[in-house]
Amino acid sequence: MKIAVIGTGYVGLVAGACLADLGNQVICVDIDESKITSLEKGIIPIYEPGLEEVVKRNVLEKRLSFTTDSAKAISDSKIIFIAVGTPQGDDGKAELKYVYAVAETIGKNANEPKIIVDKSTVPVGTSRKVKELAEKFSEHRIEVVSNPEFLREGSAVKDFLEPDRVVIGSDNSEAAKAIEDLYKPLGKEILITNPESAELIKYASNAFLATKISFINEIAAIADRVNADVSEVAKGMGLDARIGKQFLNAGCGYGGSCFPKDVKALQKIALDCGYKLDILREVEKVNEYQKMLPVEKLKKELGSLSGKKICVLGLAFKPNTDDMREASSIKIIHALVKEKAQVVAVDPIAEENAKQFLPKIHYEKSPYAAAKGCDAVMLVTEWNEFLELDFAKIGAEMNSKIIVDGRNAYDREKLVAMGFKYIGIGR
Ligand code: UGA
């Protein structure tokens, strides 16, 4: 099948490369010429494990190509994926101007009936508007299918090729079948529904996962007060198949380009249809509080943070990505600096991006160098290499042996036995 993917952000690039890997002829389009030139040379603009390999293989096998010429890509393709950004607008609503601009371009360049697949995260009702807009500029019939993405940064290629489910929303059975055929080789559950349900599934899924995280963070607050261990509580809860053990790690809050934005957008969607979604306001409130919690706990331990040297391990919003958007580290470090602490940070990949948000702190390449002379080490992003540290070596470098485990990722007993003061979240 000939496919164009418009937008080469992490969703578009992963979808394009993986669809090519499934044997389709895919052309990825972006307005950013330098990005396209780099991609043609096999340079991937984002850090996403496994992506480079899939891109290079499919370019070599001539199934994947890149262009800035959207008109030609559209006229050459039967199926056109929209994978442009939907950033948060002023009122919390998703900004749709990029999606609509692409819809118009598709309409203007459609030389035959086309199928648009909307992969961008868009408010309920957008698919229908995209159809209206594209058809306004075209003499051909244009079907629109909502096909939300459930990719996680850091495991996006795997998530695309081994999804829990594929959701297809369309009122047109032929269009739905064409998109179903693209995903059939994956051998996974495919849900076909109407466009509005598909659009709502995306927001409801992200909002539910964010709610799960804030819920366990509230349980952690109770655990802290009653001498319970939230990790054990989460394990016990998660063994119930109805609850499930994933996304029950208490810690210093969720970040990234999706949960914070989608939790806001779903509240706006609700308000726009006359409903107030109170639960998500609380989810956000808890999350903001969690981001401050490691600093509060450390302040309680040390009395004052003024002049204290704090080593922060991990800056990206989660491991295996260089993405700093809404990362808990930003709020935590701002709070430490406000308390007049001296911050030394280390992250395996995100340092360059972090400098845009945190230009004034000191960066080190190794956790051991960062821990030198520190009054506390604070784990903010649980990269594997921070989990496998030589704690005897770390402890020997530190001024006082305090570990704040912002992700509940360390073995508390082991650290306590080694003479560390261990401060976790709800344990
Ligand atoms: C999320 C969803 O998991 C994907 O399914 C979805 O496709 C994507 O958003 C999107 O809408 O594009 P992502 O933002 O890449 O993916 O990251 P997650 O792995 O979901 O983690 C989000 C945040 O939650 C991270 O800051 C992480 O540290 C935090 N988290 C996660 C917790 O605090 N506790 C947990 O138990 C799990």
Residues whose N, C-alpha, C, O or C-beta is under 5 A from the ligand:
A	BS01	UGA	E149 F150 L151 R152 E153 I213 F247 L248 N249 G251 G253 Y254 G255 G256 S257 C258 F259 F317 K318
